[in-house]
């Protein structure tokens, strides 16, 4: 698949290109070259980052195209139940009391013993949650009835019943052992689980959608449901903990039939609903800073990022070669016949989908436009300057987008080096005494202090150090039992296993992963019972499988990012605990492996069939699908979910490596610079910002030649990434440019995390030195000691062996 460099790019395969006449083929190749050369002329991607995509898209991604026939089956089950209890009226014609009475009847039907009957009733409830679409004439009408029916179902207590049924299905050992023995697992193996998860997902996704027209009762219901979902009310644990348990059970191989895409989507939406999205995170951050009496944030990061424009990506080696070839062809154009030129153009240099083969070998010089050629060769070697229309020039606002920040540690380092240089001694952590230092140093210190930024994490670390130093006099810690705290307490015992399981699934879903016999099968809820027999069916299944993998990547990337951000705000050591286990589970090389592909192809992939998406497919007559219509895909410039996933993964990588010298060195060791630089070809400001951040932290370790060859990238970093005053990121003179010991740094961090978790959450292992001592013989002997059952049964034997048969020297004992 050839993807044009202009973001939307025409997608023409080799077979279609071969069908073009010679002249058209020549024009096509020339246009392709123009597209690939004119990166700076291609438009920015009109992408707005948000917590989720449009509501209709989030609903459609729940279902795979293979599940299409089940929509009618759900309708049939509902209508059979409806006709038995209600007259010939339609559902939309009944009043509220009749709606409620029928919903209660269906809820009672979930409690029957027979599995088949229970599944039938569950399908009827699912049809209600899908908006009783047979009686609707438009998608808007379906969505209206979805909201009404779902709030009704929640009001009668359906969600609690669904959680109990889901627990029962998860613990169904017969289904698990049957699935383990099967050589090939299909949709049929997970029918019961899929129906339950579909209803639960639709309920969570619909209820969290706020509408100004909602009644006060609905708003109150939403808040109550949000609190219950994040509290340990269901099975004494938050719903997210139960879903995490399903993920680990699936990855361990004990339940290969679990529909993992639906589990992950429900897990993501449950976390998003209970903890809050990125807007709520910003609000919580502002509130916490006020509580800690810290200065307000210098700017709203969400607004700054949204106002940024993408930079033109640096030209790659293959692009420069193309420009040189084009120039050479222009010079000889008068000597070349048109037919020969067309024949020459047939040799398409862009036949490979992946331009990495050219780039990898030439990465050190892939911005060689910046390097001065020899004078004699200037005219032939230098590519012609690309003319920019006035509107395309980069118009930055006055000043840089971010206010600079300085840490207390940076001020201390600056003063320490200044005192050593001018006075010859240091004063440790004293940042106020400036006696003996020249006036320019006074000015520098004043400027640094003006931009000093104290983070919430620094306050939390200082408080934790105080608790560890004074465990008795420090008093009790006041822990706010918010949804984030409850979730952390729920997943704490098994958090390492949860992280490994999520990364295993992410690896299996990554487009760069090769199929291996030992990798987990994530296609259990997309493969039909009977494999396709025609070319059209195979193409449809191929689109479905690729779409299925993309949705899994989207869900996992969003789950990890949300958890990292919420844990970091709640307590820095909760964040560090999760981040460290992600690093130990090889998250950093996994994300780099994900980006080691033709990222433009991934972002412009057309793995969707819009006419089969819900709710379009249930209210319109479906046109006949053809191979041509499937190959054409949709008309969107890019795939929203894939760009969302890429940005999330870059943000996770930033979170894992920020201020961690040893992890930054891992980026250098894994040769991430060329991989990240290829990602700059995506003209989207937010994605470029996080790529540039990752390049900035490792620039000083990449060597002078790399910096010299990548001045355009260095300039973009300067323009777009926040400045840290005194940060010598571009030259390598920093104090941190030292030998690194990964193990020592991670062990020191791990010790701090374990002390925090032990102090706050491990009530059984209190330090024995701080426990009160009971010196009263009577109370000590009167304490009740729980003895194991086998000891009680063999008590006589124990007495005989340990007491009666052993001589006791009473004189020695009394002394």
N, C-alpha and C positions, 0 to 999 in steps of 0.2 A: 504494500500500500504506500503510495507516494503522497506525502502531505506537503502542501505548499507552505512557504515560510510566512504567509500573511495571516496566520491565526485561523482564518476560516478555510483557506486553501482548498483547491479542487482535489478530489480524491479520484484518481484514475488508475486502474490496475494495468498490468502489463498487457493483458489480453485486449482490453479496450484500446490501449495505445497502439497495439499492432493493427487494429482495424482502421485506424486513421489513414487517410491518403498521405503520400510523401510530403506534400506541401504543408498540410495541416499538422503533420507530425513535427516538422521543422519548427512551425510556429509554436506548437505546444511545448517543445523542449526549450525554445527561447523564452517563453513566458515563465516556464518553471525556473529557468536560470535567473530571470528578473526577480521572481519572487524570493529566491534564495539569497540573491545579492542584496535586495532592498530591505534588509531587516529594519533599518531605521525608518523606512517609509511605510512599514506595515502598521495598521492601527492598533491601539491598545485594546486588550480584551475587555469588553464591557462586563466585568464580573464584580459583583458586590458580595464581599464575604459576610456571612451571617451564621447563626447557630445551626440553621437547617435550610434546605431548599424550600420552594413553594410547597404549601400543604398538599396540593394535588399530586405533586411529584413524590413527596414522602409517602403518600398513601399507595401510589402505584408501585413503588420499589419494594413494598412488602411482598408482592406476589411475583412469582416467576411466570413466564409465559406458558410453561408446561401446566400450570394450575388452572389455565383458562376454563376448561370444561367444568370445573367445580363450582363456578358461579351459578350455573343453572341448577346444579345438584342442591346447592344451599336453598335456592328459591323453591325448588320442589318440596324439600323437607319442611320449609316454613308453611307453604300453602296447604300441605296435608294436615298439619297441626291446626292451622287457622280455620280450615273448613269444618273440622270436628267441633270446635268450641264456639265459633262466631258465625253469624249468618253470611249471606252472599256479599256483604259490603266489603269495600276495599279497606286496607289498613289506613290509608290517608283520609278516609271518610269517618273513622271512629272518633269518639271524644276521648279526653284525657283519662277518664275513669276506666273506659273499656281497654285503652292501651295498657294502663297499669295492671288491670286484671289479667290480661293475656301474658304480659311480661312475668307476672308472678307464677302463672301456670307453667310457663316454660322453665322458670327457675326450679320449680318443684320437680319437673321432669329430669333435671340434671342429677337428682338423687336416686334414680332407679338403679338396680343392681346390674341389669343386662347391658353389656357394653354397646351392642348395636343400637338399642333404644336411646341410650345416653348420647351416642354420637349423632343420632338423628336430631335430637333436641338441640345439641350444641351447634349443629349446622343451621338450624332455624334461628338460633340467637345470633349466629354470625351473619345471616342474611339481614336481620334487623340492624346490626352494627354497620352493615354495608349500605344502609339507607333505603331498604325495600325498593331497590332500583327499578323493578318491573313496572312500578306505578309512577315513575318519574320520566319526564321528557327531555331533561337537560342535566348537565353535570352539576350546575348550581343547585338544582332541585335535589339531586342525590346528596350533595353535601349538606343541604339544609336538614333533610330527614335523618342523615347520619348523626348530626349534632343532637337533634331532638331525641332520637332513639337511644343514643349512648348515654345521655344524661338520665333518661328514664331507667335504663338498665342498671346504671350505677346506683340510682336512688333505691331500687328494690333489693340491692345487695348482691348483684351478679358477680362483681369482681372478687369478692371473698370466696364465693363458691368456685370460681375458676382457679384461684390460687390453690385451693384444696385438691381439686381435680388434677391440676398440673403436678402437684407434689406426688399424688398417687401414680401418675403416669411415669414420672421420673424414677420412682422406686419400683416400677414394674419389672421385676427381674426376669420374668418369662420373655417379655419383648426384647430386653437387652441381650439375653443369651441367644435368642433366635436371630437377632441382627448380627451378632458376632459370628455365628456359624455360616451366615449367608455369604456366598462369593461376591454377589453384586447387590447393592442396596439401592432402592428407588423411592419415588414419592410415596408409594403404597405403604412402606414400612413406617412412615411417620404421620399417618393421617390424623390420628387422635391428637397428637402433640401440635400439629400444624393448625388444626381448627381452634384449639384453645389459645395458642400463641397469637393467632390472627385476631381473635376477639380482644385479647388483652392489649395488643399493640394498638388496635384501632381506638380502644377506650383511652389509653394514655395519650396517644398522639392527638386525638380530637379534643379531649378535655383541657389539655394545656394550651390550645389555641384560644387566645383571648379575642373577644369581639366586643366592640363598644355597645352593640345592641343586646348583649346578654342581660338577662334579668338578675336582680340581686340574689335570688335563690341559687341561680347557676353559679354566680361568683362565689357565694359562700360554699357551695358544693365543691368547687374547684380547689379552694384553699384547704378544705377539710381533707379532700382526697390527696392533695399534695403532702400534707402533714402525715397522713396514714401511710402513704407510699414510702416515705423516708423513715418511718418509725418501725421498731421491731414488733409490729402487731401481727403480721402474717408469719405464722410458724416461729414466733419469737426472734425474728430477724428481718431486716429490711428486704424488700423484694429483690433488690440488686444482688444481695449476698446469695440468695437462692439461685439466681441466674448465673452468677459466677461459678457456683457449684456445678451447674449443668455444663458450663464450658470446660471445666477441668475433667469432668466425667467423660465428656466426648473425646477430649485429647488423650486421655489415658487408654482409650480403646475399649472401654467397658460399655459404651453406648454409641456405636457408630451411626445409629439411625436418627440421632437428634438433628432437627432442622436448624443448623447452626446460624444461618443468615437471620432467621426470625428471632432466635434467642439473642443474638448480638444487637439487632435493631431495637428490640424491647429493652435490653440492658442500657443501651445508649439513651433512649428516650426517657427511661426511668431516672437515670442519673441527671439528665438535662432538666427534667421537670422538678425533681426534688431539690437539687443543689442550685440550679439556675445557670443561665447561659453567660455569654461574655459581657452583656450589658449589666447583668446582675453582679457579676464579678467586679466590675468597675465600681459599682455602687457600694458593695461590701468593703472594697479596698479603701474608698473615701471615708466610710463610716469608721473603719478600724483605725485609720490614721488620726481621725478626730478623737477617738477614745484614748489613744496613746499620746495625745497632744503633740503630734508631729505636724510639721508644716504641710499645707495642701500640696497635691501633685502639681508639678510645673505645667502640665498640659493633659488633655484627654487623649490618650494614645489611640483610641478607636477613631476619633475624628481626624487626627493627624494622618493616620494611615489611609483613611478614605479620601483625603484631599490630595494625596501624593499621586504623581504621574509616573508611569513606567519610563525607564531609561532605555536608550537604544542599546541592544546587546553588543558586546565586542565581536568583531568579525573573526571567524574561524579560519584555519589554514586552508580548508577546502574552498571557502568563499573567495579568499584572495587569489588562489590558483585560477578559479573560474573567471575572476575579473581580468587577470592577466591574459588568459586564453581568449577572452572576448575581445580585449584590446588588440591582441595579435591578429585575430580574425578580421577585425575592422580595417586594419592597415592593409591586409592582403585582399580585401573584398573586391577591389577593382580587377584583380587578376584571377578571380575564381568565378566559375560559372555558377548560376543559381542551382542547377541540378546537383552539382558536386557539393555545394554548400548544404543542401538538404540531406544528401547522403551522409555528409559529415555529422550533421545534427542528429541523425538516427542513433549515433553512438551516444546514448544518453548517460552522462556521468552520474546521474542521480538514481540509477536503477536500484541501488541498495537503499533499503528503508532506513538504514541506520548509519549516519555519517560518522559514527565514532571511529570506524576503521581508519579514516583519514586523520581524525583529530588526535587520537591517542598518541600517535608517534610524534606529532608536531606540537604537543601542548605547550611546551616551554616558549614557543615562538608564535602561539596562535593569535597573538595580537600584533603581528609584526609590522602593521601599519605604523606603529610608534617608533620602530627602529630605523635609523638613518641609513640608506643604502650608499654604495660607492657612487661618487659623482658621475662617473662615466656611464653607469648603468641606471641612473636616476630615471631617465625618460622611459626606459623599457620595463623596469622592475616595479616602480611605484604605481599602484593602482590609481585610476583617475579619481579625483574627489567627487563624492556623490553630492549632487546639488540638493539643498534642502529648501523647500518652500518656506516662506516666513512663518506660517502657522505651525510648522513642525519643529521649530527651534525650541530648545528646552527653556521654558520660562519659569524659573524658580521664584518663589516669593522672596521679599527682602529678608535676608537672614536665612539661617538654616531651619529645617522643620522642627528640630528637637532642641530643647534647652539642655545645655551641657550639665553633667552630674559629676560630683567628686565624692569619694568615700572618705571616711575618717582615716582609714589606713593609708590612702594616697597622700593626705596632708602630713601624716606622721613620716612617711618615706621621704617626702620632699624636704621637711625640716631636718630630718636626720642627715640626709646627704649635704644639705646647706651648712649645717653646723660642723660636720666633719671637714668640709672644704674650707670654711672661713675661720672657724674657731679652734677646731681640733678635738672637740669632745661632743658627746651626745647627751640628751636628757630623757631618753626613753620615750614614754608616751605623752610628754608635755607638748601641747600644741599652742600654748599661749606665750611662752617666753621667747622674745625675739631679740634679746640684748646681744649686741655685738654683730648682728647681721646687717648687711648693707641695705639701703633704702629700697632698691628694686626688689629685694627679697621680701621686704615688708609688704610691698604692693602685690606681689605674687600671692603671698599668704592671704591677704585680704580678698583677692579675687577668688582663690580656692574656697575660702570659707563662705563667700557669697553663694556659691553653687553647691555647697555641701548637701548631700542627700542622705538621709537616714532612712533605711528601709524597715518595714515591719519585721522582716526576718532578723535583722541585727538586734532589735529589742527582744525578740523571742529567745534568741541564743543567749543574750546577756541574762535574761530572767532564768533560763534553764541552768546556766552556770551557777547562779545564786542559789537555786534550789539544791543543786548537787553539793555546794560548799556547806550550806547550813540546813541540813535535812530536818533538824528539830526546831530551830528558831525561825525557819523560813515560813512556817505556817502552811495552811492548806491552800492548794492552788484552786482558783475558781475557774472551772472548765465549763464553758458554755455548751450545753448539749444540743447543738444545732444538727441539721441533717448531715453535714460533712463529718462531724465528730462521730455520730452514730454509725455512719457507713464505715469510717476508718476502724472503729471498734469491731464492727462485724467482719471485715475482711482481713484484719490484722493477723489472726492465727495462720491463714493460708495464703497471704498476699504473694509470697514468692511463686507458689504454684499457679496462681491466677495470672501473673505476669508472663510466666513461661508459656502457659496455654494460649494466651492472646497472641504472643509473638509467633508461636507455632502456626496458628491459623493465618496470621498475616503473611508469613513466609509461603504457606501453601497457596494463598490468593494472589501473591505478587506476580506481575506479568513476566518478570525476569526469572522466575523459578522454573527449573526443569522438573518434569514428572519423575518421581523416584518411588521405588517400591515401598520404602519405609515412611513416606510422607503420608499425612492424614488425608482422608477423602472428605472434602468439603462440599461435594456435589450431591450429597444424599437427598437434598430437598429440591433438586432441579432436574435430575435424570428421570425420564418416564419409565414405566414398566417395560414397554416395548420400544426398542431403539428405532430411530428413523430409518425408513426404507427408500425415500426419494431424496433427490438433491435439495429440493425446497425445504423439506423437514430437517435435513442435516444443517442447512444454512440457518434456519430458525433456531435450532438447538445450539448451534455455535454462538449465535448472538446472545442467546439466553445464558449460556455458561459464562461468557466474558462479562456480561452485565452482572451476573450473580457474584463473580469475583470482585468486580469494581465496588459493588455495594458493601461487601464484607470489609474491604480495605477502608472504605469511607466510615463505616461504623466503628471499627477498631481504632482508627486514627483519632476519631472524635472522642471515644471513651478515654483513651490514654491522655489526651490533651486536657480534657475537662477534669479528670482526676488529679493530674499534676497541678493544674492551676488552683483548684479548690483546696487541695491539701497544703499547697504552699501558703495560701492565705490563712488557713486554719492554724497550722503550726509548721514551721520550716522543717522540723525533723520528721514529720509525717511525709512531706514531699521528698526529703532526702532518702527515706526508707524505700519508698516506691521507686525513685529514680535509680538508686543503687542496684536494686534487683533487676531493673530493666537493663542496666549496663552489664551486670553479671550474666544476663541471659542473651548477650550479644545484640542488643537493640541497635547500637551505633552502626556496626557493619551491615546489619539487616536493612536499615533505612538507606544507607549508601548503595547497597545492592539494588534496592528498589529504584533509585534514581539513575542507576547505571544502564539506562535504556534511552531510546529516542523519545525524550520527554514530550516533545511537540506532538508526536504520533499518539501518545497516551492521552494527552489533554484534548486532542481533537478527535478522539475515537468516537465512532458512531454506533455503539452497541446498545441501541434501543429501537423498538418498533412502536411508534407513537400510537398507532391504531389499536394496538393490543394492550395499552396501558389502562388501568382502572382509574377513574370511572368511565373513560371514553368508550371502552369496549362493551359496556353493559347498557348504554343508552343510544348507541348508534348502530346502524347496519354496517357490518364489517366489510370493507372492500376485499376483493380477491388478492391475496398476497402473491407476488411473483419474485423470482430471483433478482430481477432488476430493481424492484422497489426495496427489497431487503438490502441490496448492496449499496443503494443510494443513501440509506440512512436518513436522519433528520436534517433540517436546514440550519441547525444551530452552529454558531461560529466555534464553539468549544463545548466540552462536556462538563457541566457544573460540578458533578460529584467528583470527577477525577481531579479537577483543579483544587477543589475543597480538600481532598485527601492529600494532595501534594503539599499544600500550605500547612496543613495540620502536622504532617510528618516533619517538615522543616522546623516548625515551631517546637515540636518534641525534641528534635536534635539540638536546638538552641537551648532548651531548658536543661537538658542533660549535661551540656558542656560548659554552660556559663559559669565563670569564675573557678572552673576545675582544670587546673593545669594538666594533670595527667590525662584527662579525657580529651582535652584539646590536642594533646600530642597523639592521641589515638586517631583523630581526624587526619593528622599529618602522615602518620604511619600507614593508614589505609588509603593514602593518595586520593583524598576526597576533593582536592582543588579542581582537577579537570572535570570531575563528575558534576560538581556544583556549578562550575562555569558554564557547562552545557545547559543547565537549568535556567541561566540568565536569558536564554533565547525566548523564553515565554514572556511576552510583553504584558505583564500584570504587576502593578507596583508593589502589592503586598508580598507576593511570592519573591520578587526580586529583593525586597528589603531583607527577608529572612535568609536568603542565599548570601547576600552581601555581609550580613552579620556573621555568618559562619566562616566566610572567607576572611573577614577582618581579624577574628581571634587567632587565626593561624598564619597571617601574612608574614609576621616577623620570623617565622620558622621555615619559610619556603625559599629563602635565599634571594640574593640581590638580582640574579638573572631573571627570576620569575617576576619580581617587582618591576624590573626594567621592561620586560616584555608585556606586562599587563597594566600599563598606565591608565587605560580607559576604565578598567575595573577598579583601580585604586581611586580614580576620580569619582566614580559612582559611589564608592564607600564613603568618601569624604562628604558628598552631597546629601546622602540619604540616611546614613546610620548615625545614631547619637554619638556625640563626642564626649569622651572622658578626659577632662583636663589632666595634663601630665601623663596621658597614656601614649607611650611611644609605639603604637601599634604598627606603624609603617616602616620602622627602621631597625628593630631588633635590639635596641639598647636597654630593654626593660629588665628589671631585676628578676622577673619570672623566667627569662631565657636561660634556664639552668638545667642541669641534668634532672631527669624526672624519674621518680620511683612510684609507679602506679600502685603497687601493693601497699606501700607505707601510707600513702595518702588515703587510699580507700579504707585501710584498716583503722586509721585514726578517726575517720568519719563514722565508720561502722560502730566503733566503741561509743561515740557520743550518741548515736541513734539507739543503741541497745540500752544505754543508761536511761535515756528518755523513756523508752517503751517500758522498761522494768519499773521505773519510778511511778509512771502514770497509770499503767494498765495491769501490772503483775502484782496483784494484792497478796498472793501466796508466798512470794519470795522476798519478804521484807528483810532488811539487813539485821541479822541477829544481834549485832552490837547495840542497836538502838531499841530493842524490845525490852519492856520492863521485866525484871527478874522477880519470881515468886519464891520467897525464902521460907514460907510457912509449910512445915512438914504435913500438917493435917490437910491443907488445901491441895498440896501436890499429890498426896496419896488418894485424895477424894476425886481427882479429875477422871472424867470418863474417857477411856481409850477405846477406839473402835478397832477390834481385832478382826483379821480376815477370817472368812468362813472355814477354810481348810484348817486353820490353826485351832479354831474352836472344836472342830470335830476330832482333832488328834491331841487335845489338851492333855489327856492322861499320859500319852506316850511322851509328850514334851516334858511333863513333870518328872517322869521316871528317868528320862535321859539327862535332863539339864539340872535337876534339883536333887532327887533322892540318890542317884547313883554317883554323885560327885561329892567328895569330902569338902566341907567348908571350914576354914580356919577362922573361927569367930574372933579370936584375939587380934589377928591381923585386920580383920574387917572393922573392928571397933576402933583400932588405932587410926 
